[in-house]
Amino acid sequence: MWRFSLFLTLALLGPGTALAMGDRPPPAPPAAEATAPTVTVAPAVQAEVQARVPLSGTLVAREVVQVTPRIEGQEILTLGAEPGDRVEQGQELALLSDVTLRAQLAQADAELQRATAGVAQAESQIASNEAALTQAVAALERARSLRQSGSGTQAALDQAI
């Protein structure tokens, strides 16, 4: 049975293949030559060539730097740089709120004024006490001299002391 199938296949394919190969028309002759494109000729010059290669990927920092403010707990108002930006030494990275610091400064100024007023009051008290001491010493000296001269009493001297 397989012989018959092989014979039938060859009988059908053989003449069809020969017919297809034999009936092919000859190739067409090449078309007339098209006009040549315009070419500009320029002298060779020496120039620097910059090679650029577009790449895609992820960059990783060589080292990570933690940036912290000198004063803790202050609100950040603005940022002067974003993560990944190149920054220079001395560049402002963030602007911190100074509301709390200004309130603390005002409180410290008020305490300084109170302390200055306390010092002035103490100096005034010292001056007043020195004046009272001078008067007391003068009264004692006068009572002693009166007692020595016999015109003053012992009670007046005791009161002056």
N, CA, C and O atoms as a GROMACS GRO file, in nm:
protein
  644
    1MET      N    1   0.083  -0.118   0.000
    1MET     CA    2   0.000   0.000   0.000
    1MET      C    3   0.088   0.125   0.000
    1MET      O    4   0.053   0.225  -0.062
    2TRP      N    5   0.194   0.119   0.065
    2TRP     CA    6   0.279   0.236   0.070
    2TRP      C    7   0.343   0.261  -0.064
    2TRP      O    8   0.372   0.376  -0.099
    3ARG      N    9   0.365   0.158  -0.140
    3ARG     CA   10   0.422   0.175  -0.273
    3ARG      C   11   0.325   0.249  -0.363
    3ARG      O   12   0.364   0.335  -0.441
    4PHE      N   13   0.199   0.214  -0.350
    4PHE     CA   14   0.098   0.281  -0.431
    4PHE      C   15   0.090   0.429  -0.395
    4PHE      O   16   0.075   0.512  -0.484
    5SER      N   17   0.098   0.463  -0.267
    5SER     CA   18   0.092   0.603  -0.222
    5SER      C   19   0.212   0.680  -0.274
    5SER      O   20   0.198   0.795  -0.314
    6LEU      N   21   0.329   0.617  -0.273
    6LEU     CA   22   0.449   0.682  -0.323
    6LEU      C   23   0.437   0.705  -0.472
    6LEU      O   24   0.472   0.813  -0.522
    7PHE      N   25   0.388   0.605  -0.544
    7PHE     CA   26   0.371   0.619  -0.689
    7PHE      C   27   0.272   0.729  -0.721
    7PHE      O   28   0.298   0.809  -0.812
    8LEU      N   29   0.163   0.736  -0.653
    8LEU     CA   30   0.061   0.837  -0.677
    8LEU      C   31   0.114   0.976  -0.647
    8LEU      O   32   0.085   1.070  -0.721
    9THR      N   33   0.191   0.993  -0.542
    9THR     CA   34   0.248   1.122  -0.505
    9THR      C   35   0.346   1.168  -0.611
    9THR      O   36   0.344   1.285  -0.651
   10LEU      N   37   0.432   1.079  -0.657
   10LEU     CA   38   0.529   1.116  -0.760
   10LEU      C   39   0.461   1.146  -0.892
   10LEU      O   40   0.504   1.234  -0.966
   11ALA      N   41   0.355   1.074  -0.922
   11ALA     CA   42   0.284   1.096  -1.047
   11ALA      C   43   0.217   1.232  -1.049
   11ALA      O   44   0.210   1.297  -1.154
   12LEU      N   45   0.169   1.277  -0.936
   12LEU     CA   46   0.101   1.406  -0.932
   12LEU      C   47   0.200   1.522  -0.920
   12LEU      O   48   0.180   1.626  -0.983
   13LEU      N   49   0.305   1.507  -0.842
   13LEU     CA   50   0.399   1.616  -0.820
   13LEU      C   51   0.498   1.632  -0.935
   13LEU      O   52   0.539   1.744  -0.963
   14GLY      N   53   0.536   1.530  -0.997
   14GLY     CA   54   0.638   1.535  -1.102
   14GLY      C   55   0.600   1.627  -1.216
   14GLY      O   56   0.674   1.721  -1.244
   15PRO      N   57   0.487   1.604  -1.286
   15PRO     CA   58   0.452   1.692  -1.399
   15PRO      C   59   0.421   1.834  -1.354
   15PRO      O   60   0.450   1.928  -1.428
   16GLY      N   61   0.364   1.853  -1.236
   16GLY     CA   62   0.333   1.989  -1.188
   16GLY      C   63   0.460   2.068  -1.164
   16GLY      O   64   0.465   2.187  -1.195
   17THR      N   65   0.562   2.006  -1.110
   17THR     CA   66   0.688   2.073  -1.083
   17THR      C   67   0.758   2.106  -1.214
   17THR      O   68   0.812   2.216  -1.229
   18ALA      N   69   0.758   2.015  -1.306
   18ALA     CA   70   0.822   2.040  -1.435
   18ALA      C   71   0.752   2.152  -1.509
   18ALA      O   72   0.816   2.237  -1.570
   19LEU      N   73   0.621   2.154  -1.503
   19LEU     CA   74   0.544   2.258  -1.569
   19LEU      C   75   0.573   2.394  -1.507
   19LEU      O   76   0.588   2.493  -1.578
   20ALA      N   77   0.580   2.399  -1.376
   20ALA     CA   78   0.606   2.526  -1.307
   20ALA      C   79   0.745   2.576  -1.338
   20ALA      O   80   0.763   2.697  -1.354
   21MET      N   81   0.842   2.490  -1.348
   21MET     CA   82   0.980   2.531  -1.374
   21MET      C   83   0.999   2.568  -1.520
   21MET      O   84   1.077   2.658  -1.552
   22GLY      N   85   0.932   2.502  -1.606
   22GLY     CA   86   0.952   2.526  -1.748
   22GLY      C   87   0.878   2.646  -1.800
   22GLY      O   88   0.924   2.706  -1.898
   23ASP      N   89   0.770   2.685  -1.742
   23ASP     CA   90   0.688   2.796  -1.791
   23ASP      C   91   0.733   2.931  -1.738
   23ASP      O   92   0.668   3.031  -1.767
   24ARG      N   93   0.836   2.937  -1.665
   24ARG     CA   94   0.880   3.064  -1.607
   24ARG      C   95   0.936   3.152  -1.718
   24ARG      O   96   1.019   3.106  -1.797
   25PRO      N   97   0.892   3.280  -1.725
   25PRO     CA   98   0.946   3.368  -1.830
   25PRO      C   99   1.089   3.405  -1.797
   25PRO      O  100   1.128   3.404  -1.680
   26PRO      N  101   1.170   3.439  -1.899
   26PRO     CA  102   1.308   3.478  -1.874
   26PRO      C  103   1.314   3.609  -1.797
   26PRO      O  104   1.223   3.691  -1.808
   27PRO      N  105   1.420   3.629  -1.718
   27PRO     CA  106   1.428   3.753  -1.640
   27PRO      C  107   1.435   3.875  -1.730
   27PRO      O  108   1.493   3.871  -1.839
   28ALA      N  109   1.376   3.983  -1.683
   28ALA     CA  110   1.372   4.108  -1.761
   28ALA      C  111   1.511   4.170  -1.763
   28ALA      O  112   1.585   4.157  -1.666
   29PRO      N  113   1.546   4.237  -1.872
   29PRO     CA  114   1.676   4.304  -1.878
   29PRO      C  115   1.678   4.419  -1.778
   29PRO      O  116   1.574   4.477  -1.749
   30PRO      N  117   1.796   4.452  -1.725
   30PRO     CA  118   1.801   4.562  -1.628
   30PRO      C  119   1.751   4.691  -1.688
   30PRO      O  120   1.773   4.720  -1.806
   31ALA      N  121   1.684   4.769  -1.605
   31ALA     CA  122   1.628   4.897  -1.650
   31ALA      C  123   1.742   4.992  -1.682
   31ALA      O  124   1.856   4.972  -1.639
   32ALA      N  125   1.709   5.092  -1.756
   32ALA     CA  126   1.811   5.192  -1.790
   32ALA      C  127   1.865   5.250  -1.661
   32ALA      O  128   1.791   5.268  -1.565
   33GLU      N  129   1.992   5.278  -1.659
   33GLU     CA  130   2.056   5.325  -1.537
   33GLU      C  131   1.992   5.455  -1.491
   33GLU      O  132   1.971   5.547  -1.570
   34ALA      N  133   1.960   5.460  -1.361
   34ALA     CA  134   1.902   5.581  -1.303
   34ALA      C  135   2.011   5.687  -1.295
   34ALA      O  136   2.130   5.656  -1.295
   35THR      N  137   1.969   5.812  -1.286
   35THR     CA  138   2.068   5.920  -1.278
   35THR      C  139   2.142   5.909  -1.146
   35THR      O  140   2.082   5.876  -1.044
   36ALA      N  141   2.268   5.937  -1.146
   36ALA     CA  142   2.352   5.929  -1.026
   36ALA      C  143   2.317   6.042  -0.931
   36ALA      O  144   2.287   6.153  -0.976
   37PRO      N  145   2.320   6.017  -0.798
   37PRO     CA  146   2.290   6.124  -0.703
   37PRO      C  147   2.400   6.230  -0.704
   37PRO      O  148   2.515   6.202  -0.738
   38THR      N  149   2.363   6.352  -0.665
   38THR     CA  150   2.458   6.463  -0.661
   38THR      C  151   2.550   6.443  -0.542
   38THR      O  152   2.504   6.411  -0.432
   39VAL      N  153   2.679   6.462  -0.562
   39VAL     CA  154   2.779   6.444  -0.458
   39VAL      C  155   2.858   6.572  -0.446
   39VAL      O  156   2.899   6.630  -0.547
   40THR      N  157   2.881   6.618  -0.320
   40THR     CA  158   2.964   6.736  -0.296
   40THR      C  159   3.098   6.689  -0.244
   40THR      O  160   3.105   6.606  -0.153
   41VAL      N  161   3.203   6.742  -0.300
   41VAL     CA  162   3.338   6.704  -0.260
   41VAL      C  163   3.395   6.819  -0.179
   41VAL      O  164   3.390   6.934  -0.221
   42ALA      N  165   3.452   6.787  -0.061
   42ALA     CA  166   3.513   6.889   0.025
   42ALA      C  167   3.650   6.837   0.068
   42ALA      O  168   3.671   6.717   0.079
   43PRO      N  169   3.744   6.932   0.091
   43PRO     CA  170   3.877   6.887   0.133
   43PRO      C  171   3.871   6.832   0.276
   43PRO      O  172   3.788   6.877   0.356
   44ALA      N  173   3.956   6.738   0.307
   44ALA     CA  174   3.961   6.680   0.441
   44ALA      C  175   4.025   6.779   0.538
   44ALA      O  176   4.125   6.843   0.505
   45VAL      N  177   3.968   6.792   0.656
   45VAL     CA  178   4.022   6.880   0.759
   45VAL      C  179   4.037   6.798   0.888
   45VAL      O  180   3.967   6.699   0.909
   46GLN      N  181   4.130   6.843   0.973
   46GLN     CA  182   4.150   6.777   1.101
   46GLN      C  183   4.060   6.844   1.204
   46GLN      O  184   4.063   6.967   1.217
   47ALA      N  185   3.981   6.767   1.276
   47ALA     CA  186   3.890   6.821   1.377
   47ALA      C  187   3.879   6.721   1.491
   47ALA      O  188   3.909   6.602   1.475
   48GLU      N  189   3.836   6.772   1.606
   48GLU     CA  190   3.820   6.687   1.723
   48GLU      C  191   3.683   6.621   1.716
   48GLU      O  192   3.581   6.686   1.692
   49VAL      N  193   3.681   6.493   1.738
   49VAL     CA  194   3.556   6.418   1.735
   49VAL      C  195   3.518   6.384   1.878
   49VAL      O  196   3.597   6.329   1.955
   50GLN      N  197   3.396   6.416   1.911
   50GLN     CA  198   3.346   6.383   2.045
   50GLN      C  199   3.255   6.262   2.032
   50GLN      O  200   3.151   6.267   1.967
   51ALA      N  201   3.296   6.155   2.094
   51ALA     CA  202   3.216   6.033   2.089
   51ALA      C  203   3.117   6.035   2.204
   51ALA      O  204   3.154   6.054   2.319
   52ARG      N  205   2.994   6.015   2.172
   52ARG     CA  206   2.889   6.007   2.274
   52ARG      C  207   2.816   5.876   2.253
   52ARG      O  208   2.777   5.840   2.142
   53VAL      N  209   2.799   5.807   2.362
   53VAL     CA  210   2.730   5.679   2.356
   53VAL      C  211   2.610   5.688   2.448
   53VAL      O  212   2.627   5.701   2.570
   54PRO      N  213   2.490   5.680   2.395
   54PRO     CA  214   2.373   5.683   2.483
   54PRO      C  215   2.362   5.550   2.558
   54PRO      O  216   2.366   5.443   2.499
   55LEU      N  217   2.350   5.560   2.688
   55LEU     CA  218   2.339   5.443   2.774
   55LEU      C  219   2.220   5.458   2.866
   55LEU      O  220   2.174   5.569   2.893
   56SER      N  221   2.173   5.350   2.913
   56SER     CA  222   2.070   5.354   3.017
   56SER      C  223   2.117   5.267   3.132
   56SER      O  224   2.186   5.166   3.112
   57GLY      N  225   2.080   5.306   3.250
   57GLY     CA  226   2.122   5.230   3.367
   57GLY      C  227   2.094   5.306   3.494
   57GLY      O  228   2.021   5.405   3.493
   58THR      N  229   2.152   5.261   3.602
   58THR     CA  230   2.134   5.322   3.732
   58THR      C  231   2.270   5.360   3.788
   58THR      O  232   2.363   5.280   3.787
   59LEU      N  233   2.282   5.484   3.837
   59LEU     CA  234   2.405   5.529   3.900
   59LEU      C  235   2.393   5.513   4.050
   59LEU      O  236   2.287   5.536   4.108
   60VAL      N  237   2.502   5.474   4.112
   60VAL     CA  238   2.506   5.458   4.257
   60VAL      C  239   2.618   5.546   4.309
   60VAL      O  240   2.729   5.545   4.254
   61ALA      N  241   2.592   5.621   4.414
   61ALA     CA  242   2.692   5.711   4.472
   61ALA      C  243   2.809   5.631   4.528
   61ALA      O  244   2.792   5.521   4.580
   62ARG      N  245   2.929   5.689   4.515
   62ARG     CA  246   3.048   5.625   4.569
   62ARG      C  247   3.041   5.620   4.721
   62ARG      O  248   3.079   5.521   4.782
   63GLU      N  249   2.992   5.727   4.781
   63GLU     CA  250   2.976   5.731   4.926
   63GLU      C  251   2.850   5.809   4.959
   63GLU      O  252   2.812   5.901   4.887
   64VAL      N  253   2.788   5.773   5.068
   64VAL     CA  254   2.665   5.838   5.113
   64VAL      C  255   2.701   5.932   5.227
   64VAL      O  256   2.774   5.894   5.319
   65VAL      N  257   2.650   6.054   5.220
   65VAL     CA  258   2.679   6.154   5.323
   65VAL      C  259   2.548   6.193   5.390
   65VAL      O  260   2.452   6.230   5.323
   66GLN      N  261   2.545   6.184   5.523
   66GLN     CA  262   2.429   6.227   5.599
   66GLN      C  263   2.443   6.376   5.630
   66GLN      O  264   2.545   6.418   5.684
   67VAL      N  265   2.343   6.454   5.596
   67VAL     CA  266   2.344   6.598   5.623
   67VAL      C  267   2.246   6.624   5.735
   67VAL      O  268   2.127   6.593   5.724
   68THR      N  269   2.295   6.684   5.844
   68THR     CA  270   2.208   6.716   5.957
   68THR      C  271   2.229   6.861   5.996
   68THR      O  272   2.340   6.913   5.985
   69PRO      N  273   2.124   6.927   6.042
   69PRO     CA  274   2.140   7.067   6.085
   69PRO      C  275   2.214   7.075   6.218
   69PRO      O  276   2.216   6.978   6.294
   70ARG      N  277   2.273   7.189   6.246
   70ARG     CA  278   2.342   7.209   6.374
   70ARG      C  279   2.242   7.220   6.488
   70ARG      O  280   2.276   7.192   6.603
   71ILE      N  281   2.119   7.260   6.458
   71ILE     CA  282   2.016   7.278   6.559
   71ILE      C  283   1.903   7.180   6.527
   71ILE      O  284   1.848   7.183   6.417
   72GLU      N  285   1.870   7.094   6.621
   72GLU     CA  286   1.766   6.994   6.601
   72GLU      C  287   1.627   7.056   6.617
   72GLU      O  288   1.611   7.157   6.686
   73GLY      N  289   1.528   6.996   6.553
   73GLY     CA  290   1.389   7.031   6.576
   73GLY      C  291   1.337   7.153   6.502
   73GLY      O  292   1.229   7.202   6.534
   74GLN      N  293   1.410   7.203   6.404
   74GLN     CA  294   1.363   7.320   6.329
   74GLN      C  295   1.292   7.273   6.203
   74GLN      O  296   1.334   7.177   6.139
   75GLU      N  297   1.184   7.342   6.167
   75GLU     CA  298   1.107   7.309   6.048
   75GLU      C  299   1.184   7.352   5.923
   75GLU      O  300   1.244   7.460   5.920
   76ILE      N  301   1.183   7.267   5.820
   76ILE     CA  302   1.249   7.300   5.693
   76ILE      C  303   1.150   7.378   5.608
   76ILE      O  304   1.041   7.330   5.578
   77LEU      N  305   1.189   7.501   5.568
   77LEU     CA  306   1.102   7.584   5.485
   77LEU      C  307   1.123   7.555   5.336
   77LEU      O  308   1.026   7.532   5.264
   78THR      N  309   1.248   7.555   5.290
   78THR     CA  310   1.277   7.528   5.149
   78THR      C  311   1.402   7.441   5.139
   78THR      O  312   1.488   7.443   5.226
   79LEU      N  313   1.408   7.366   5.030
   79LEU     CA  314   1.527   7.285   5.001
   79LEU      C  315   1.601   7.348   4.884
   79LEU      O  316   1.540   7.386   4.784
   80GLY      N  317   1.732   7.361   4.897
   80GLY     CA  318   1.813   7.420   4.791
   80GLY      C  319   1.869   7.316   4.696
   80GLY      O  320   1.929   7.352   4.595
   81ALA      N  321   1.851   7.188   4.725
   81ALA     CA  322   1.901   7.081   4.639
   81ALA      C  323   1.812   6.958   4.658
   81ALA      O  324   1.755   6.937   4.765
   82GLU      N  325   1.802   6.881   4.554
   82GLU     CA  326   1.724   6.758   4.558
   82GLU      C  327   1.819   6.639   4.572
   82GLU      O  328   1.938   6.652   4.542
   83PRO      N  329   1.770   6.525   4.618
   83PRO     CA  330   1.856   6.407   4.625
   83PRO      C  331   1.914   6.376   4.488
   83PRO      O  332   1.842   6.371   4.388
   84GLY      N  333   2.045   6.354   4.484
   84GLY     CA  334   2.113   6.324   4.359
   84GLY      C  335   2.176   6.445   4.293
   84GLY      O  336   2.256   6.428   4.201
   85ASP      N  337   2.143   6.568   4.337
   85ASP     CA  338   2.202   6.688   4.279
   85ASP      C  339   2.348   6.700   4.322
   85ASP      O  340   2.384   6.657   4.431
   86ARG      N  341   2.430   6.760   4.236
   86ARG     CA  342   2.569   6.789   4.271
   86ARG      C  343   2.567   6.924   4.344
   86ARG      O  344   2.505   7.019   4.297
   87VAL      N  345   2.634   6.931   4.458
   87VAL     CA  346   2.638   7.054   4.537
   87VAL      C  347   2.782   7.095   4.560
   87VAL      O  348   2.874   7.014   4.553
   88GLU      N  349   2.800   7.223   4.588
   88GLU     CA  350   2.932   7.280   4.615
   88GLU      C  351   2.945   7.307   4.764
   88GLU      O  352   2.845   7.320   4.835
   89GLN      N  353   3.068   7.316   4.812
   89GLN     CA  354   3.092   7.348   4.952
   89GLN      C  355   3.038   7.489   4.980
   89GLN      O  356   3.064   7.582   4.903
   90GLY      N  357   2.965   7.503   5.088
   90GLY     CA  358   2.910   7.632   5.127
   90GLY      C  359   2.773   7.659   5.067
   90GLY      O  360   2.710   7.759   5.102
   91GLN      N  361   2.725   7.575   4.977
   91GLN     CA  362   2.594   7.595   4.915
   91GLN      C  363   2.485   7.570   5.017
   91GLN      O  364   2.492   7.476   5.096
   92GLU      N  365   2.382   7.655   5.016
   92GLU     CA  366   2.270   7.640   5.108
   92GLU      C  367   2.186   7.521   5.062
   92GLU      O  368   2.134   7.521   4.950
   93LEU      N  369   2.173   7.422   5.148
   93LEU     CA  370   2.097   7.302   5.114
   93LEU      C  371   1.952   7.312   5.158
   93LEU      O  372   1.863   7.259   5.092
   94ALA      N  373   1.929   7.380   5.270
   94ALA     CA  374   1.793   7.391   5.322
   94ALA      C  375   1.782   7.519   5.403
   94ALA      O  376   1.879   7.564   5.464
   95LEU      N  377   1.663   7.577   5.403
   95LEU     CA  378   1.634   7.696   5.484
   95LEU      C  379   1.544   7.651   5.598
   95LEU      O  380   1.434   7.599   5.576
   96LEU      N  381   1.592   7.671   5.720
   96LEU     CA  382   1.516   7.628   5.838
   96LEU      C  383   1.436   7.744   5.894
   96LEU      O  384   1.475   7.860   5.882
   97SER      N  385   1.323   7.712   5.956
   97SER     CA  386   1.239   7.813   6.020
   97SER      C  387   1.310   7.864   6.145
   97SER      O  388   1.366   7.787   6.222
   98ASP      N  389   1.307   7.997   6.164
   98ASP     CA  390   1.373   8.055   6.281
   98ASP      C  391   1.272   8.112   6.380
   98ASP      O  392   1.308   8.191   6.467
   99VAL      N  393   1.146   8.072   6.368
   99VAL     CA  394   1.041   8.124   6.456
   99VAL      C  395   1.072   8.088   6.601
   99VAL      O  396   1.066   8.174   6.689
  100THR      N  397   1.105   7.962   6.626
  100THR     CA  398   1.135   7.918   6.763
  100THR      C  399   1.259   7.988   6.816
  100THR      O  400   1.263   8.030   6.931
  101LEU      N  401   1.361   8.001   6.731
  101LEU     CA  402   1.484   8.067   6.774
  101LEU      C  403   1.461   8.214   6.805
  101LEU      O  404   1.517   8.268   6.901
  102ARG      N  405   1.378   8.280   6.725
  102ARG     CA  406   1.348   8.422   6.752
  102ARG      C  407   1.272   8.437   6.884
  102ARG      O  408   1.298   8.531   6.959
  103ALA      N  409   1.181   8.345   6.913
  103ALA     CA  410   1.108   8.349   7.040
  103ALA      C  411   1.205   8.326   7.157
  103ALA      O  412   1.195   8.394   7.260
  104GLN      N  413   1.298   8.232   7.141
  104GLN     CA  414   1.396   8.208   7.246
  104GLN      C  415   1.488   8.329   7.264
  104GLN      O  416   1.526   8.362   7.376
  105LEU      N  417   1.523   8.395   7.153
  105LEU     CA  418   1.607   8.515   7.161
  105LEU      C  419   1.533   8.627   7.234
  105LEU      O  420   1.591   8.696   7.317
  106ALA      N  421   1.404   8.646   7.202
  106ALA     CA  422   1.325   8.750   7.270
  106ALA      C  423   1.315   8.719   7.419
  106ALA      O  424   1.323   8.810   7.502
  107GLN      N  425   1.297   8.593   7.454
  107GLN     CA  426   1.289   8.555   7.595
  107GLN      C  427   1.423   8.580   7.664
  107GLN      O  428   1.426   8.630   7.777
  108ALA      N  429   1.534   8.547   7.598
  108ALA     CA  430   1.666   8.571   7.657
  108ALA      C  431   1.692   8.720   7.672
  108ALA      O  432   1.751   8.763   7.772
  109ASP      N  433   1.648   8.802   7.575
  109ASP     CA  434   1.663   8.948   7.587
  109ASP      C  435   1.584   9.001   7.706
  109ASP      O  436   1.632   9.087   7.780
  110ALA      N  437   1.461   8.949   7.725
  110ALA     CA  438   1.379   8.993   7.838
  110ALA      C  439   1.446   8.954   7.971
  110ALA      O  440   1.446   9.033   8.065
  111GLU      N  441   1.502   8.835   7.977
  111GLU     CA  442   1.572   8.793   8.099
  111GLU      C  443   1.695   8.879   8.123
  111GLU      O  444   1.727   8.911   8.238
  112LEU      N  445   1.765   8.916   8.016
  112LEU     CA  446   1.882   9.004   8.029
  112LEU      C  447   1.840   9.140   8.083
  112LEU      O  448   1.907   9.197   8.169
  113GLN      N  449   1.730   9.194   8.033
  113GLN     CA  450   1.682   9.324   8.082
  113GLN      C  451   1.642   9.314   8.229
  113GLN      O  452   1.670   9.405   8.307
  114ARG      N  453   1.575   9.203   8.267
  114ARG     CA  454   1.538   9.186   8.408
  114ARG      C  455   1.664   9.177   8.495
  114ARG      O  456   1.670   9.238   8.601
  115ALA      N  457   1.763   9.103   8.449
  115ALA     CA  458   1.887   9.090   8.526
  115ALA      C  459   1.960   9.223   8.535
  115ALA      O  460   2.015   9.257   8.639
  116THR      N  461   1.961   9.300   8.425
  116THR     CA  462   2.025   9.432   8.426
  116THR      C  463   1.953   9.524   8.524
  116THR      O  464   2.017   9.600   8.597
  117ALA      N  465   1.819   9.517   8.526
  117ALA     CA  466   1.743   9.599   8.621
  117ALA      C  467   1.772   9.554   8.764
  117ALA      O  468   1.782   9.638   8.854
  118GLY      N  469   1.786   9.423   8.786
  118GLY     CA  470   1.820   9.373   8.920
  118GLY      C  471   1.958   9.421   8.964
  118GLY      O  472   1.977   9.455   9.080
  119VAL      N  473   2.054   9.423   8.871
  119VAL     CA  474   2.188   9.473   8.904
  119VAL      C  475   2.182   9.621   8.938
  119VAL      O  476   2.244   9.665   9.035
  120ALA      N  477   2.106   9.698   8.861
  120ALA     CA  478   2.093   9.842   8.889
  120ALA      C  479   2.029   9.864   9.026
  120ALA      O  480   2.070   9.952   9.101
  121GLN      N  481   1.928   9.783   9.057
  121GLN     CA  482   1.862   9.797   9.187
  121GLN      C  483   1.958   9.760   9.300
  121GLN      O  484   1.961   9.826   9.403
  122ALA      N  485   2.038   9.654   9.280
  122ALA     CA  486   2.135   9.614   9.382
  122ALA      C  487   2.241   9.722   9.400
  122ALA      O  488   2.281   9.751   9.513
  123GLU      N  489   2.288   9.782   9.290
  123GLU     CA  490   2.387   9.890   9.300
  123GLU      C  491   2.329  10.010   9.374
  123GLU      O  492   2.398  10.075   9.453
  124SER      N  493   2.201  10.039   9.348
  124SER     CA  494   2.134  10.149   9.419
  124SER      C  495   2.124  10.117   9.568
  124SER      O  496   2.144  10.206   9.651
  125GLN      N  497   2.093   9.994   9.601
  125GLN     CA  498   2.084   9.952   9.741
  125GLN      C  499   2.220   9.963   9.808
  125GLN      O  500   2.230  10.005   9.924
  126ILE      N  501   2.326   9.924   9.736
  126ILE     CA  502   2.462   9.934   9.791
  126ILE      C  503   2.495  10.080   9.819
  126ILE      O  504   2.549  10.112   9.925
  127ALA      N  505   2.463  10.168   9.724
  127ALA     CA  506   2.492  10.311   9.744
  127ALA      C  507   2.414  10.364   9.864
  127ALA      O  508   2.467  10.442   9.943
  128SER      N  509   2.288  10.323   9.876
  128SER     CA  510   2.206  10.368   9.989
  128SER      C  511   2.263  10.317  10.122
  128SER      O  512   2.269  10.391  10.220
  129ASN      N  513   2.306  10.191  10.124
  129ASN     CA  514   2.364  10.134  10.246
  129ASN      C  515   2.497  10.200  10.281
  129ASN      O  516   2.526  10.222  10.398
  130GLU      N  517   2.577  10.232  10.179
  130GLU     CA  518   2.704  10.300  10.204
  130GLU      C  519   2.679  10.439  10.264
  130GLU      O  520   2.751  10.483  10.353
  131ALA      N  521   2.576  10.508  10.213
  131ALA     CA  522   2.542  10.640  10.268
  131ALA      C  523   2.495  10.627  10.413
  131ALA      O  524   2.532  10.708  10.497
  132ALA      N  525   2.415  10.524  10.441
  132ALA     CA  526   2.368  10.502  10.579
  132ALA      C  527   2.485  10.468  10.669
  132ALA      O  528   2.490  10.512  10.784
  133LEU      N  529   2.581  10.388  10.619
  133LEU     CA  530   2.700  10.355  10.697
  133LEU      C  531   2.781  10.481  10.726
  133LEU      O  532   2.828  10.500  10.839
  134THR      N  533   2.798  10.564  10.628
  134THR     CA  534   2.873  10.689  10.649
  134THR      C  535   2.806  10.775  10.756
  134THR      O  536   2.873  10.830  10.843
  135GLN      N  537   2.673  10.786  10.751
  135GLN     CA  538   2.601  10.864  10.852
  135GLN      C  539   2.615  10.800  10.990
  135GLN      O  540   2.632  10.870  11.089
  136ALA      N  541   2.607  10.667  10.997
  136ALA     CA  542   2.619  10.599  11.126
  136ALA      C  543   2.758  10.617  11.185
  136ALA      O  544   2.772  10.638  11.306
  137VAL      N  545   2.862  10.608  11.101
  137VAL     CA  546   2.999  10.628  11.150
  137VAL      C  547   3.015  10.771  11.199
  137VAL      O  548   3.078  10.795  11.302
  138ALA      N  549   2.959  10.867  11.126
  138ALA     CA  550   2.969  11.007  11.168
  138ALA      C  551   2.896  11.028  11.300
  138ALA      O  552   2.946  11.100  11.387
  139ALA      N  553   2.778  10.968  11.317
  139ALA     CA  554   2.703  10.982  11.443
  139ALA      C  555   2.779  10.918  11.558
  139ALA      O  556   2.779  10.972  11.668
  140LEU      N  557   2.843  10.804  11.534
  140LEU     CA  558   2.921  10.737  11.638
  140LEU      C  559   3.040  10.823  11.678
  140LEU      O  560   3.067  10.839  11.797
  141GLU      N  561   3.110  10.877  11.582
  141GLU     CA  562   3.225  10.962  11.611
  141GLU      C  563   3.182  11.086  11.691
  141GLU      O  564   3.249  11.126  11.786
  142ARG      N  565   3.071  11.145  11.653
  142ARG     CA  566   3.023  11.262  11.726
  142ARG      C  567   2.982  11.224  11.868
  142ARG      O  568   3.012  11.298  11.962
  143ALA      N  569   2.915  11.110  11.885
  143ALA     CA  570   2.875  11.067  12.020
  143ALA      C  571   2.997  11.036  12.105
  143ALA      O  572   2.996  11.066  12.224
  144ARG      N  573   3.102  10.977  12.048
  144ARG     CA  574   3.224  10.948  12.123
  144ARG      C  575   3.293  11.078  12.164
  144ARG      O  576   3.336  11.095  12.278
  145SER      N  577   3.301  11.168  12.067
  145SER     CA  578   3.370  11.295  12.103
  145SER      C  579   3.290  11.371  12.210
  145SER      O  580   3.350  11.433  12.298
  146LEU      N  581   3.158  11.366  12.203
  146LEU     CA  582   3.077  11.433  12.306
  146LEU      C  583   3.094  11.362  12.440
  146LEU      O  584   3.099  11.428  12.545
  147ARG      N  585   3.101  11.234  12.438
  147ARG     CA  586   3.116  11.160  12.562
  147ARG      C  587   3.254  11.187  12.623
  147ARG      O  588   3.266  11.201  12.745
  148GLN      N  589   3.357  11.194  12.540
  148GLN     CA  590   3.490  11.220  12.592
  148GLN      C  591   3.500  11.363  12.648
  148GLN      O  592   3.571  11.389  12.746
  149SER      N  593   3.431  11.453  12.585
  149SER     CA  594   3.437  11.591  12.635
  149SER      C  595   3.347  11.610  12.758
  149SER      O  596   3.357  11.712  12.826
  150GLY      N  597   3.262  11.515  12.787
  150GLY     CA  598   3.178  11.523  12.905
  150GLY      C  599   3.043  11.583  12.875
  150GLY      O  600   2.960  11.592  12.966
  151SER      N  601   3.014  11.625  12.752
  151SER     CA  602   2.886  11.685  12.722
  151SER      C  603   2.782  11.582  12.683
  151SER      O  604   2.662  11.610  12.692
  152GLY      N  605   2.822  11.463  12.642
  152GLY     CA  606   2.725  11.362  12.600
  152GLY      C  607   2.706  11.257  12.706
  152GLY      O  608   2.789  11.241  12.796
  153THR      N  609   2.597  11.186  12.695
  153THR     CA  610   2.568  11.082  12.792
  153THR      C  611   2.605  10.946  12.737
  153THR      O  612   2.626  10.928  12.617
  154GLN      N  613   2.613  10.851  12.828
  154GLN     CA  614   2.644  10.712  12.787
  154GLN      C  615   2.530  10.657  12.704
  154GLN      O  616   2.555  10.579  12.612
  155ALA      N  617   2.407  10.694  12.731
  155ALA     CA  618   2.290  10.647  12.657
  155ALA      C  619   2.297  10.693  12.512
  155ALA      O  620   2.262  10.617  12.421
  156ALA      N  621   2.341  10.816  12.487
  156ALA     CA  622   2.354  10.868  12.351
  156ALA      C  623   2.463  10.791  12.276
  156ALA      O  624   2.449  10.762  12.157
  157LEU      N  625   2.572  10.757  12.346
  157LEU     CA  626   2.680  10.680  12.284
  157LEU      C  627   2.631  10.539  12.253
  157LEU      O  628   2.661  10.487  12.145
  158ASP      N  629   2.558  10.476  12.343
  158ASP     CA  630   2.505  10.341  12.319
  158ASP      C  631   2.408  10.340  12.201
  158ASP      O  632   2.406  10.246  12.122
  159GLN      N  633   2.329  10.444  12.190
  159GLN     CA  634   2.234  10.452  12.080
  159GLN      C  635   2.308  10.469  11.947
  159GLN      O  636   2.264  10.416  11.845
  160ALA      N  637   2.419  10.540  11.945
  160ALA     CA  638   2.496  10.561  11.823
  160ALA      C  639   2.566  10.432  11.780
  160ALA      O  640   2.585  10.409  11.660
  161ILE      N  641   2.602  10.350  11.875
  161ILE     CA  642   2.670  10.224  11.843
  161ILE      C  643   2.566  10.131  11.789
  161ILE      O  644   2.597  10.017  11.754
   0.00000   0.00000   0.00000
